[in-house]
């Protein structure tokens, strides 16, 4: 390996002629290394150059180890050599294989070494709820494969978290508990039938008659996603509806640039002449024309609506409890 590194990075003569002791040392104190595992000695110029080459070959230029190696090179008078070696290493690298990513299709979250794997674990634990169920399971399963292939040990509770995220093993929290908030939100916006469907699927997961991947497919098959059931945002409310019901509702509403939502039936109550006078528009005032005026003129149109006693169907400034009390189903 050393010979290949020397050839690839065109080792200078002081490295080629160095003894093993100069390159690797013998029982050196930890301060003579750039890392706590004592893999990158920096006790001589030759050792420091070789450590730099190995570090760059392992794509470690962004690590704390790289910072220490670069500092050691400066102390030995090799100013600028790290930058030249890094430039050469980056320009001559082959693309990374998909298997070194936790999400291969997206080429995101590298898991090529122990440091990257542990960082990926921390990221998964911190942002688990931000992932789609399928992506989260793929991420976690690839982490487990990387941990096992590189024989990296995690604390038992940490590994258990990864296994749960991968859809393996069992969790102290049942599937019914996991979907409880989602189900309650569905009920509040008038979709009790779908809420019961999700509850039954979750119960099947807990009983072992349905695996987690099938549960995800069940949820998707009825047009819902666990992370889209947010009550406060109107757009998210649309996302928790089936595509058919979503399309039906979108035909009945108009949205102002302020985010307020009005029913087109309410817009039709405004006198045509009032709108023609205000906007100098075509006298043919269809529902779609009124909706386009709202979308174009925003607050000006809203002032006219308010003056005529027409309030928004949905206002993003209203607190969540008030918004949640709206019976959206009655408008469909």
C-alpha positions, 0 to 999 in steps of 0.5 A: 500500500505504501508503495502505491501511495508513493507512486501515486503522489510522487513521493519526494526523495526524503520520503523514499529514502526514509527508514521505517522508524522515520516513517512509522516510529516506535512507541511514540507518545500520542502527541506525535500522532495526528489522531487519537488512534495513532494511525497518522504519525507526524514525528518526522517530515517523512512520516508527516508526508506519508500520513498526509497522503494516506489521509487524502487517499481516504478522502479525509481532508475535512477531518480534524486529523487533516488539520493536525497533519497540515499544521505539522507539515507547516512546522517542518517547512512544507508550506503549501505542500498539503494544498498541492497534494489535496488538489491532486487527490481530488482531481484524480479520484474515482466517483464513490460507489453508491454503497458508501451512501446511506441514501444511494439513489440521492448520493447523500450521507456518506458512510465510508468510514467510522467517523462518517458512519457515527455522524450519519447515526447522529443525524438520523437520530436528530432528524428522523421525523424529517425523512419519509418512512421509506427513506428513513428505513433505507438510511438505517438499513445501510447504516447497519450494513456499514456498521457490520461490514466495518465491525464498528460497535455502537452502544446497545441503545444506539444500535437499537435506535438504528434497528427501530428506524430500519423497521427491525426489532421492536420498539417500546412505543407501539405503532398505534402510539406512533400514529396517534397524533396523525389519526387525531388530526385526521379526525379533526379535519373530518376524515374519521373513516380514513383515521380508522383505516390507519388505526387498523393497519397500525394494530396489524403491525403491533400484532405482527400480521403486517410489517412496517414496509407494508404499513407504509404502502397501506398509508400511501395507497390511501393518499396520505403521508404521515409527515403531511398531517399538520393542521396549522398550514393550509397547504399541508391540510390539502396534502393529507387529503386523497388526490380526488378530494384535494382536487375537489376542494381546490376547485372551490377555493381561491388563495390570496398572496397573503395566504388567506383562503376564500370560498369562490361561492363567497366571492360571487356575492360581490357586486359585479359593478363594484369590481369593475369600478375598482379594477377596470376589468372585463364586465364578464365576472365569472368565479374564476375571474374573481379568483384571479383578481384575488390572486393578483391584487391580494389585500386590495381585493380582501379589503373589498371582501371585508367591507362586504362582510366576507371573511376568509375560509382559512386564515394562516394567522389564526392559532392552531386550535381555532383552525383545527375546529374547522370542519373541512369535510363539509365543504367537499 
